[in-house]
């Protein structure tokens, strides 16, 4: 299972042009461009009561398509570095990460297949990122209704 995750992460890096070896300076440049392209996306980063890394973000700030000065590759490279930094050691990987998403203002037009597939491959399928929980705040009623209808058909990892 771990080797399959590593292979999927390598494929993710190839798709989004993330080099195998990156300097801290280069990663900070990518994160800096991301923060300017999507102001307000990252709200806070911390640790919960169970010592798990927690990331609170506002999803409606992650516009689709990306702004004129940013590409899908830039977007997912920055998200990769953010998520990777949240799990600096093996202990943090085992405990997992909590993503808290504020969905206020998110509409059906917001979602694109590229955004969904990239986020899914990064958060669900790639080592070392292990999402332990993903609570959502201010979810639109339609999204909550669709989730409630589809919930029995989701795998145990998606529930």
N, C-alpha and C positions, 0 to 999 in steps of 0.2 A: 504494500500500500504506500509506504513512504517513497519508494523508488518511482512509483507511478506519479505521485504528487510532484516529485522533483522533475520528472520528464515534462509534466504539464506546465510547471513553472518555467522551464526552459523554453517551451513552445510559446508561452505567454510573452516572455522577454523577446523572443524573435519577432513575434507579430507586432509588438509595440516598440521595437528598436531600443530595448534597454540593454546596455552593455553588461557583460558578465562582471567585469571589474570597473567600479566607478569610484572616483575620488569623492571625498566629503564635499569639497568645493563644488563639484559638478552637481551633486545631489541637491545642495543648497540652492544653486542657480535654478534648477528645475522647480523646486518648491517655491522659490520666490516668484517665478513667472506664473505658477499656478495660483498663488495667493492674490496676485494682481488680476488675473483673468477671472477668478471666481471669489470676489471679496464676500465675506460673510459665510462661506461654506463651512469652514472649521470654526466651531463655537468654543469648544474646550476639549482638553485631553487630561485625563487623570487616572486614578486608581480607585477601584471600588472597595467595599468592605471585605471582599474575598481575595484581595490583592491581584485582581485582574485589571489589565489595561482597559480604559474606557474612552471612547471617542464619541463626542457629541457633535453632530453636523446638521446643517440646514440644507436639505436636498434641493429646494427650489432655487438655490444659488448656483447649482451645477447645470448651467444652461445647455441645451442641446439644439442645434450643433454648437461646437465650441466657438468662442469669440474669434474675430478675424486674426488675432495675433497668437492663436493657440490651436493646436491640433489634437486629434484623438490620441496620437502617440504621446504628446506632451501631457495630456490629462491623465492617462493611465500610468505613465512613468512616475508622475508626482504621487498618485494614489499608491503605487507600489512602494515608493520610498516612505510615505507616511505609515502605511500598514506594517512595513518591515521594521521601522524604527519603534513601533509599539511593542514588538516582541524581540527584545534584545538578547534573550538567552533561552535556553531549553526549558527552564522552569516557567517562563512567561508563555512559551508556546503551549506547554501542557495545560496551563490554566485557561488559556484562550483569551479572546478579546471581546469586549462588549461594544457594539455599535448602537448608539441611540440616535435615531433619525427623526428630525422634525419635518413632517410632510405638509406643513401648512402651505397652501398656495400651489401645491402640486396638482397638475391636471393630466388628463389622458394624453394631451399633445406634448407633454413634457418628455415622455418616455420614447426612446428610440431603440431599435434592435441592437445597434452597435454599442450603445451605452449599457444596455441590459446584459449583452453577451460578455462584454469586457469586464463588467463588475462581477458577474457570476463566475467567470473563469478565474478572476483574481481572488475573490473571497471564499468560494466554495471548493475549488479544485486545486489550488496551488499551495505548496509548502512554502514558507512556514506560517502562513496566515491561517489561524483557526478561530472562526467566529463562534463564540459560545452562546451569545444571545443577541437579538436584534429587535429591541422594543421600538415601536414607532409612536410618535406623538402627533396629535392633530391630523390623523389620517382622514382623507376625504371619505364621506359615507359610502360612495360607490365602491371605492377600493376595499373598504372594510366588508361590504356586502359580498363582493366577489371572493375575497379571502375566506369568508365564512362558508360560502357555498362550496368552494374548492378544497377546503381544509381536510375533509375526510380522504381525499385522493392524494394528498401530499405524502411524501416519504417521511419517516420519523425524523430525519435530519432537517427537514423544512418546517416542521411543526414547531 
